[in-house]
Amino acid sequence: MNTSRLNLRARVATLPRTSPIIRMKTYFAEKHTVFLKRWLIPVICIAVLLIIMTGLRVRGQTSAAGRKQPWGKVHVRPMVIVPPIEYFSELYDVPSRNPWFFPDWPTNQVTDFIAGLSELSPEQRSTLSGLIEPMPKINGSVLMPSDNDIMALSAEARARIYNILALYKINQNQDCARRFPATSMREWMRGVKMSPKTRRIMDTLAYRNGDIMFFSDIPLLLANIEDPQERFDVYKALNRVATFGMDVVLPRDGGLDELIRFWGGEQRTSEVASLLQGRKEEGRMSVDVIYLMPGFVRHHLYRFPMPDWDGDAIRDCHWTAFNFFNWPDSLVNMESSMQQVIKNGYFTIPEEKRQMGDIILYLYERGKRTEMMHSAVYVCEDIVFTKNGSIWSSPWIFMREQQVADYYPTVLPLKKVYLRKKKTT
C-alpha cells in the first residue's frame, strides 16, 4: 500500500474523537492537498512555462522574419497547368527506336561508363556494351538499345544513364524529359483512366531525381498504348506542369515603403507604389504577385510558347532571364555570345545581397570548359521565375530553387552565380 496513504490515515486516527463525518471530511481534505502538491501544481507550472516559451519563440520568429523578408508575407497557391490541346502533334508521329548519343565520347569511354554501372546486371552490361558503335558525325559514339533493353533498366540505372544523356541536346528524349514533383506515377497521373498494362509500363519507365519524377521514354510508352483516347489522356497528363501563384499580404499597420522598395526596385518604384497604395486604400489586404512583376512576366507567366511563334529567337531559360526587364522593347537575342551579353550588361553579386530581378546562373565544369546548365530570375524567398528549355511543352512559371536543382540533375556539381543588371545612363 502507498506509504503516503498510510501516513495520512495514521494522522486522521490521532485526531480527537469527533463524529465520523468530520473525520471523513478531514481525510479527504488532506488527500486533496497531497494530490495538489504532488501532481496538479507541477503540471500547471510546466504548462505555463511551455506557453511562455512558445510565445517567446513565435515573437522571435516574427521579428527575425520581419528583418529578413523585405518582400513581406507571401501566400503560395499551388496549381497545375497543361498545354493547349492543339499542341499535341507528337501523338501522331511516334518514333520506334531510341538511340543514345555520346558526343565527344570515344567508344572505349562509353564502354567504361557502361561497365561501371553497378545498377546493371552483368548480362545487361554485356548486352549494352556490344551495341556501342563509333559515330564520326558527332565525334563520338552511339548506342542503339532495343525496346526490351530499355524496359529492363531499373529506375536507378535509368537515372544514371539518362542524366548523362540529358547533358547533350541531341538526346531529345532525355533532354526534354517530362518532370513532375510527385512521390509516384500514380500521383502524377491522378484522375487518368488507363489500362493495367499502361500503368505497369509507366511505372517501369519512370525514374526520379530528388523530389521530382522524370519520364523520358514517351515514344516507347505511346507505341504500346492501342486505344487512341487513352494515348491522348496519358500524353496530356505527362505534360502537366506544377507551379504556383502568389499573393503578397499588405501590412494592416505601418507603411508600404519596404514593400515598394523591394518589388519596385530602382526602375519601377512609382508603378508599384501606385498599385500597393491603391489596394490598401480600397481596403484590400493582399495583391497577386503577377501585378508586381515587370511587363515581360505579366505577358508570359503560365503561358506555353506557340509552336509557330514568329521570330528567330530561341525562347528558353536564357532568353527569359535576360529579358526580364525588357518588355516590349529591346529584347535580347541570346543567339549572340552569352559571355558578351553578361560582360556588357551585368555584374556579379553575393547570394545574400540578391534582390528581385537578379539572374541566377547554374554552371558546371565539363573538362576545361564552364557550361551553363540553366538560368532563372530571383523573385523572393527561394522562388524564381523561369522557363525550362525551349520546347512548346515548357511554360513560363514560378519554381522553388531546390526544384530547379532537382529539375536539372547532373553527375557534375552545379555552381550558382548571381548577376545584377548594370544601370543604364
C-alpha positions, 0 to 999 in steps of 0.5 A: 500500500502507498506509504503516503496513504498510510501516513495520512490515515495514521494522522486522521486516527490521532485526531480527537474523537469527533463524529465520523463525518468530520473525520471523513471530511478531514481525510479527504481534505488532506488527500486533496492537498497531497494530490495538489502538491504532488501532481496538479501544481507541477503540471500547471507550472510546466504548462505555463512555462511551455506557453511562455516559451512558445510565445517567446519563440513565435515573437522571435520568429516574427521579428527575425522574419520581419528583418529578413523578408523585405518582400513581406508575407507571401501566400503560395497557391499551388496549381497545375497547368497543361498545354493547349490541346492543339499542341499535341502533334507528337501523338501522331508521329511516334518514333520506334527506336531510341538511340543514345548519343555520346558526343565527344565520347570515344567508344572505349569511354562509353564502354567504361561508363557502361561497365561501371554501372553497378545498377546493371546486371552483368548480362545487361552490361554485356548486352549494352556494351556490344551495341556501342558503335563509333559515330564520326558525325558527332565525334563520338559514339552511339548506342542503339538499345532495343525496346526490351533493353530499355524496359529492363533498366531499373529506375536507378540505372535509368537515372544514371544513364539518362542524366548523362544523356540529358547533358547533350541536346541531341538526346531529345528524349532525355533532354526534354524529359517530362518532370513532375514533383510527385512521390509516384506515377500514380500521383502524377497521373491522378484522375487518368483512366488507363489500362493495367498494362499502361500503368505497369509500363509507366511505372517501369519507365519512370525514374526520379531525381530528388523530389521530382519524377522524370519520364523520358521514354514517351515514344516507347510508352505511346507505341504500346498504348492501342486505344487512341483516347487513352494515348491522348489522356496519358500524353496530356497528363505527362505534360502537366506542369506544377507551379504556383501563384502568389499573393503578397499580404499588405501590412494592416499597420505601418507603411508600404515603403519596404514593400515598394522598395523591394518589388519596385526596385530602382526602375519601377518604384512609382508603378508599384507604389501606385498599385500597393497604395491603391489596394490598401486604400480600397481596403484590400489586404493582399495583391497577386504577385503577377501585378508586381512583376515587370511587363515581360512576366505579366505577358508570359507567366503560365503561358506555353510558347506557340509552336509557330511563334514568329521570330528567330529567337530561341525562347528558353531559360536564357532568353527569359532571364535576360529579358526580364526587364525588357518588355516590349522593347529591346529584347535580347537575342541570346543567339549572340555570345552569352559571355558578351551579353553578361560582360556588357550588361551585368555584374556579379553579386553575393547570394545574400545581397540578391534582390528581385530581378537578379539572374541566377546562373547554374554552371558546371565544369565539363573538362576545361570548359564552364557550361551553363546548365540553366538560368532563372530570375530571383523573385523572393524567398527561394522562388524564381521565375523561369522557363525550362528549355525551349520546347512548346511543352515548357511554360513560363512559371514560378519554381522553388530553387531546390526544384530547379536543382532537382529539375536539372540533375547532373553527375557534375556539381552545379555552381550558382552565380548571381548577376545584377543588371548594370544601370543604364545612363 
